[in-house]
Amino acid sequence: MNTYDNFPVIETERLKLRPVLQSDIAEIYSTFSDAEALQYYGMEPLKSEEDAFSLIEAFEKGFKSGSAIRWGIVLQGEGKLIGTCGFHNWSKSDKRTEVGYELNREYWHKGFMNEALRAIIHYGFNGMEFNRIAATIRPENSSSRALVEKLGFNQEALLKEYQKAEDKFYDMYVYSLLKRNANLY
């Protein structure tokens, strides 16, 4: 049973951002088993619902340990989980983190991730007191790069062979958004 004490639930016009629950296993499996949805993610697609269960447990463990937070993205009024987003690689002393996200392909290009990320970025700067939020994105992932640029992130560097996936090394761009430059939030 999930025990997310003091987990911040965030509501937007079309979305509710809440903990990822064990009851979301089918939706988590659907998204995280889709090779196209994960092509730039840096992990192999899930092979079973048991793998999805382990991923849900990892999200909960990250929250409980204070090292990460992962919101389930749910459509308002429907309760259907369509993806997740959150923060990981926290440095509490440096007040910085990285953002990560994925969306079920059925919901791409409808503005849902933009809406969800705006909400968690606002919460990250104001509720969690981050000073810097970064994103690492493969150069060929033009949709994700365009999304973070629309959200105000600036490209800082290209990290050579930064991510290993499928026995290959991939370059990654680093984008950042500083609280002082976050006029939208």
C-alpha positions as CSV (number, residue, x, y, z in Angstrom):
1,M,0.0,0.0,0.0
2,N,1.3,3.5,-0.9
3,T,2.0,5.8,2.0
4,Y,2.8,9.3,0.6
5,D,2.7,11.4,3.7
6,N,2.6,15.1,2.8
7,F,2.8,14.6,-0.9
8,P,1.9,17.8,-2.7
9,V,-1.1,17.4,-5.0
10,I,-1.2,20.1,-7.6
11,E,-4.2,21.0,-9.8
12,T,-4.2,22.8,-13.1
13,E,-7.0,23.7,-15.5
14,R,-7.0,20.2,-17.1
15,L,-4.8,18.1,-14.9
16,K,-4.3,16.8,-11.4
17,L,-0.7,15.9,-10.4
18,R,-0.7,13.4,-7.6
19,P,1.4,10.4,-6.4
20,V,1.8,7.5,-8.7
21,L,-0.2,4.7,-7.1
22,Q,-0.1,0.9,-7.4
23,S,-3.6,1.2,-8.9
24,D,-1.9,3.0,-11.9
25,I,0.0,-0.1,-12.9
26,A,-1.7,-0.6,-16.2
27,E,-1.2,3.0,-17.3
28,I,2.5,3.0,-16.1
29,Y,3.0,-0.3,-18.0
30,S,1.4,1.1,-21.1
31,T,3.6,4.2,-21.2
32,F,6.9,2.6,-20.0
33,S,6.6,-0.4,-22.3
34,D,6.3,1.8,-25.4
35,A,9.6,1.8,-27.2
36,E,8.8,4.9,-29.2
37,A,7.7,6.9,-26.1
38,L,11.0,5.8,-24.4
39,Q,13.4,6.2,-27.3
40,Y,15.3,9.1,-25.7
41,Y,14.5,8.2,-22.1
42,G,17.7,6.1,-21.3
43,M,15.9,3.0,-20.1
44,E,14.7,-0.2,-21.7
45,P,11.0,-0.5,-22.2
46,L,9.3,-2.5,-19.4
47,K,8.6,-6.1,-20.2
48,S,5.9,-6.9,-17.6
49,E,3.4,-5.4,-15.2
50,E,5.8,-6.7,-12.5
51,D,8.4,-4.3,-13.8
52,A,5.8,-1.5,-13.7
53,F,5.1,-2.3,-10.1
54,S,8.8,-2.1,-9.3
55,L,9.0,1.3,-11.0
56,I,6.0,2.6,-9.0
57,E,7.8,1.4,-5.8
58,A,10.9,3.2,-6.9
59,F,8.9,6.5,-7.3
60,E,7.6,6.1,-3.8
61,K,11.0,5.2,-2.4
62,G,12.5,8.3,-4.0
63,F,9.8,10.5,-2.3
64,K,10.2,8.8,1.1
65,S,14.0,9.2,1.0
66,G,13.8,12.9,0.0
67,S,15.8,12.3,-3.1
68,A,13.1,12.6,-5.8
69,I,9.5,13.3,-6.4
70,R,7.4,11.9,-9.3
71,W,3.9,13.1,-9.9
72,G,1.3,11.1,-11.8
73,I,-0.3,13.3,-14.5
74,V,-4.1,12.6,-14.4
75,L,-6.8,14.1,-16.5
76,Q,-9.2,16.2,-14.4
77,G,-12.6,14.5,-14.0
78,E,-11.4,11.2,-15.6
79,G,-8.8,10.0,-13.1
80,K,-6.8,8.4,-15.9
81,L,-3.0,8.6,-15.6
82,I,-1.5,9.8,-18.9
83,G,2.2,10.2,-17.8
84,T,4.5,11.3,-15.0
85,C,6.8,14.2,-14.3
86,G,9.0,15.2,-11.4
87,F,12.4,16.1,-10.0
88,H,15.4,13.9,-9.4
89,N,19.1,14.3,-8.7
90,W,18.4,16.8,-5.9
91,S,21.1,18.7,-4.2
92,K,19.4,20.2,-1.2
93,S,22.5,22.1,-0.1
94,D,22.9,23.7,-3.6
95,K,19.1,24.1,-4.1
96,R,19.2,22.4,-7.5
97,T,17.5,19.5,-9.2
98,E,16.7,18.0,-12.6
99,V,13.3,17.6,-14.2
100,G,12.2,14.4,-15.9
101,Y,8.9,13.6,-17.7
102,E,7.2,11.2,-20.1
103,L,3.7,11.1,-21.6
104,N,1.7,8.3,-23.1
105,R,1.9,8.7,-26.9
106,E,-1.9,9.0,-27.2
107,Y,-1.6,12.4,-25.4
108,W,1.3,13.9,-27.3
109,H,1.0,17.4,-28.9
110,K,-2.0,18.5,-26.8
111,G,-0.2,20.8,-24.4
112,F,-0.5,18.5,-21.4
113,M,3.2,18.2,-20.6
114,N,3.6,22.0,-20.9
115,E,0.8,22.5,-18.4
116,A,2.1,19.9,-16.0
117,L,5.7,21.2,-16.1
118,R,4.7,24.8,-15.6
119,A,2.9,23.6,-12.4
120,I,5.7,21.6,-11.0
121,I,8.3,24.2,-11.9
122,H,6.3,26.8,-10.0
123,Y,6.1,24.5,-7.1
124,G,9.8,23.6,-7.3
125,F,10.8,27.3,-7.1
126,N,8.2,28.4,-4.6
127,G,7.4,25.3,-2.5
128,M,10.7,23.5,-2.6
129,E,12.9,26.5,-2.8
130,F,15.0,25.3,-5.7
131,N,17.3,27.9,-7.3
132,R,18.1,25.9,-10.4
133,I,16.2,23.3,-12.4
134,A,18.0,21.5,-15.1
135,A,17.0,19.1,-17.9
136,T,19.3,16.8,-19.9
137,I,18.0,16.0,-23.3
138,R,19.4,14.1,-26.3
139,P,20.1,16.4,-29.3
140,E,17.8,14.5,-31.6
141,N,14.9,14.9,-29.2
142,S,13.7,18.1,-30.8
143,S,10.2,18.0,-29.2
144,S,11.6,17.9,-25.7
145,R,14.1,20.6,-26.5
146,A,11.4,22.8,-27.9
147,L,9.2,22.2,-24.8
148,V,11.9,23.2,-22.3
149,E,12.8,26.3,-24.4
150,K,9.2,27.3,-24.4
151,L,9.2,27.0,-20.6
152,G,12.2,29.4,-20.4
153,F,15.1,27.0,-20.1
154,N,18.4,28.0,-21.7
155,Q,20.8,25.5,-23.3
156,E,24.1,25.5,-21.4
157,A,26.3,22.7,-22.7
158,L,26.6,19.5,-24.7
159,L,27.8,16.6,-22.6
160,K,29.6,14.1,-24.8
161,E,28.6,10.5,-24.3
162,Y,26.8,11.3,-21.1
163,Q,24.0,8.7,-21.2
164,K,24.4,5.0,-21.8
165,A,21.5,3.1,-23.1
166,E,21.2,-0.1,-25.1
167,D,25.0,-0.5,-25.0
168,K,25.6,2.8,-26.7
169,F,26.7,6.2,-25.4
170,Y,24.6,9.3,-26.2
171,D,25.4,13.0,-26.1
172,M,23.0,15.1,-24.0
173,Y,22.3,18.8,-24.0
174,V,22.0,20.5,-20.5
175,Y,19.3,23.1,-20.2
176,S,18.7,25.1,-17.1
177,L,16.2,27.5,-15.6
178,L,17.3,29.7,-12.7
179,K,14.7,31.1,-10.3
180,R,15.8,34.7,-10.9
181,N,15.1,34.2,-14.7
182,A,11.8,32.3,-14.2
183,N,9.4,35.1,-15.0
184,L,6.6,32.7,-15.8
185,Y,6.6,31.1,-12.4
